[in-house]
Amino acid sequence: MRASSSRKARPSRCYGKIRYRDRKDAKAALAGFRARKRADPSAHVPVRAYHCHRCDGGWHLTSESAQEYAERFAGSVEQRTRSTVRRRMLRLDRELRLREQRARSRVRSSRDDWAEAA
């Protein structure tokens, strides 16, 4: 249950989190937290270890279950997708209105040219 001693060598972007060198170390720390939970039922205990892509392959502990994480992540992806689609639709609508305005102004200017010529 030792945290990574290479924290100084590789700066972590995961500020405030303990970085474990590998899965084995993270699981050992998790077992230690679970033992502490048995001694003090009111203690806050992480439930799983996860591999972190931000700090060069380190491992962290979290109290969020894998299912809770998946549901939260799926919701955020769905929300981002909806907002992206909404932005694209608004942009296309603006472009269409601009094209119509330009076309109308071209028609007006060509009418004016014909009127001047006549």
LUMFIVO-170480 format. One record per residue (C-alpha): residue number from 0; chain; y, z, x. Coordinates in steps of 0.05 Angstrom, whole numbers. Example, Ala and Ser with C-alpha at 12.3 -4.5 7.8 and 13.67 -1.06 7.14 Angstrom:
BEGIN
num=0 chaine=A Y=-90 Z=156 X=246
num=1 chaine=A Y=-21 Z=143 X=273
% end
This chain:
BEGIN
num=0 chaine=A Y=0 Z=0 X=0
num=1 chaine=A Y=51 Z=-21 X=51
num=2 chaine=A Y=112 Z=-63 X=38
num=3 chaine=A Y=124 Z=-122 X=83
num=4 chaine=A Y=154 Z=-103 X=149
num=5 chaine=A Y=179 Z=-174 X=158
num=6 chaine=A Y=236 Z=-163 X=108
num=7 chaine=A Y=287 Z=-168 X=164
num=8 chaine=A Y=256 Z=-230 X=193
num=9 chaine=A Y=257 Z=-266 X=127
num=10 chaine=A Y=316 Z=-249 X=83
num=11 chaine=A Y=294 Z=-240 X=11
num=12 chaine=A Y=332 Z=-270 X=-46
num=13 chaine=A Y=298 Z=-219 X=-90
num=14 chaine=A Y=349 Z=-164 X=-81
num=15 chaine=A Y=324 Z=-95 X=-102
num=16 chaine=A Y=251 Z=-114 X=-105
num=17 chaine=A Y=197 Z=-91 X=-58
num=18 chaine=A Y=164 Z=-149 X=-22
num=19 chaine=A Y=90 Z=-144 X=-7
num=20 chaine=A Y=61 Z=-188 X=47
num=21 chaine=A Y=0 Z=-212 X=7
num=22 chaine=A Y=-37 Z=-202 X=-58
num=23 chaine=A Y=-82 Z=-149 X=-28
num=24 chaine=A Y=-22 Z=-105 X=-10
num=25 chaine=A Y=9 Z=-115 X=-79
num=26 chaine=A Y=-55 Z=-97 X=-115
num=27 chaine=A Y=-63 Z=-35 X=-72
num=28 chaine=A Y=8 Z=-14 X=-90
num=29 chaine=A Y=-8 Z=-28 X=-163
num=30 chaine=A Y=-69 Z=18 X=-159
num=31 chaine=A Y=-24 Z=72 X=-129
num=32 chaine=A Y=25 Z=66 X=-188
num=33 chaine=A Y=-33 Z=70 X=-237
num=34 chaine=A Y=-58 Z=134 X=-205
num=35 chaine=A Y=13 Z=162 X=-210
num=36 chaine=A Y=13 Z=143 X=-284
num=37 chaine=A Y=-50 Z=184 X=-296
num=38 chaine=A Y=-16 Z=244 X=-264
num=39 chaine=A Y=50 Z=234 X=-303
num=40 chaine=A Y=41 Z=194 X=-368
num=41 chaine=A Y=116 Z=185 X=-376
num=42 chaine=A Y=123 Z=148 X=-310
num=43 chaine=A Y=145 Z=75 X=-309
num=44 chaine=A Y=87 Z=34 X=-283
num=45 chaine=A Y=82 Z=-40 X=-265
num=46 chaine=A Y=24 Z=-77 X=-297
num=47 chaine=A Y=14 Z=-137 X=-252
num=48 chaine=A Y=30 Z=-169 X=-186
num=49 chaine=A Y=60 Z=-238 X=-180
num=50 chaine=A Y=71 Z=-289 X=-125
num=51 chaine=A Y=145 Z=-301 X=-113
num=52 chaine=A Y=170 Z=-371 X=-96
num=53 chaine=A Y=239 Z=-346 X=-76
num=54 chaine=A Y=221 Z=-302 X=-17
num=55 chaine=A Y=175 Z=-347 X=22
num=56 chaine=A Y=110 Z=-329 X=-9
num=57 chaine=A Y=119 Z=-254 X=-18
num=58 chaine=A Y=89 Z=-214 X=-75
num=59 chaine=A Y=124 Z=-167 X=-124
num=60 chaine=A Y=103 Z=-120 X=-180
num=61 chaine=A Y=128 Z=-125 X=-252
num=62 chaine=A Y=120 Z=-85 X=-316
num=63 chaine=A Y=121 Z=-149 X=-357
num=64 chaine=A Y=52 Z=-174 X=-377
num=65 chaine=A Y=33 Z=-246 X=-364
num=66 chaine=A Y=33 Z=-260 X=-439
num=67 chaine=A Y=104 Z=-231 X=-447
num=68 chaine=A Y=128 Z=-273 X=-389
num=69 chaine=A Y=96 Z=-336 X=-417
num=70 chaine=A Y=128 Z=-325 X=-485
num=71 chaine=A Y=196 Z=-311 X=-455
num=72 chaine=A Y=192 Z=-371 X=-409
num=73 chaine=A Y=168 Z=-418 X=-464
num=74 chaine=A Y=226 Z=-395 X=-508
num=75 chaine=A Y=277 Z=-407 X=-453
num=76 chaine=A Y=249 Z=-477 X=-440
num=77 chaine=A Y=251 Z=-494 X=-514
num=78 chaine=A Y=323 Z=-469 X=-519
num=79 chaine=A Y=345 Z=-508 X=-458
num=80 chaine=A Y=311 Z=-570 X=-485
num=81 chaine=A Y=347 Z=-563 X=-552
num=82 chaine=A Y=415 Z=-554 X=-518
num=83 chaine=A Y=402 Z=-613 X=-472
num=84 chaine=A Y=384 Z=-657 X=-531
num=85 chaine=A Y=446 Z=-633 X=-569
num=86 chaine=A Y=491 Z=-648 X=-509
num=87 chaine=A Y=461 Z=-718 X=-501
num=88 chaine=A Y=470 Z=-733 X=-575
num=89 chaine=A Y=543 Z=-711 X=-572
num=90 chaine=A Y=555 Z=-753 X=-510
num=91 chaine=A Y=523 Z=-815 X=-543
num=92 chaine=A Y=564 Z=-803 X=-605
num=93 chaine=A Y=628 Z=-801 X=-564
num=94 chaine=A Y=609 Z=-864 X=-527
num=95 chaine=A Y=595 Z=-900 X=-592
num=96 chaine=A Y=662 Z=-880 X=-621
num=97 chaine=A Y=697 Z=-903 X=-557
num=98 chaine=A Y=662 Z=-971 X=-560
num=99 chaine=A Y=683 Z=-979 X=-633
num=100 chaine=A Y=755 Z=-961 X=-617
num=101 chaine=A Y=756 Z=-1011 X=-560
num=102 chaine=A Y=726 Z=-1065 X=-604
num=103 chaine=A Y=778 Z=-1052 X=-658
num=104 chaine=A Y=835 Z=-1055 X=-608
num=105 chaine=A Y=808 Z=-1121 X=-580
num=106 chaine=A Y=805 Z=-1150 X=-651
num=107 chaine=A Y=877 Z=-1126 X=-664
num=108 chaine=A Y=902 Z=-1155 X=-599
num=109 chaine=A Y=869 Z=-1222 X=-612
num=110 chaine=A Y=899 Z=-1224 X=-682
num=111 chaine=A Y=967 Z=-1210 X=-652
num=112 chaine=A Y=957 Z=-1266 X=-602
num=113 chaine=A Y=940 Z=-1314 X=-658
num=114 chaine=A Y=1000 Z=-1292 X=-698
num=115 chaine=A Y=1046 Z=-1303 X=-639
num=116 chaine=A Y=1017 Z=-1371 X=-626
num=117 chaine=A Y=1027 Z=-1394 X=-697
% end
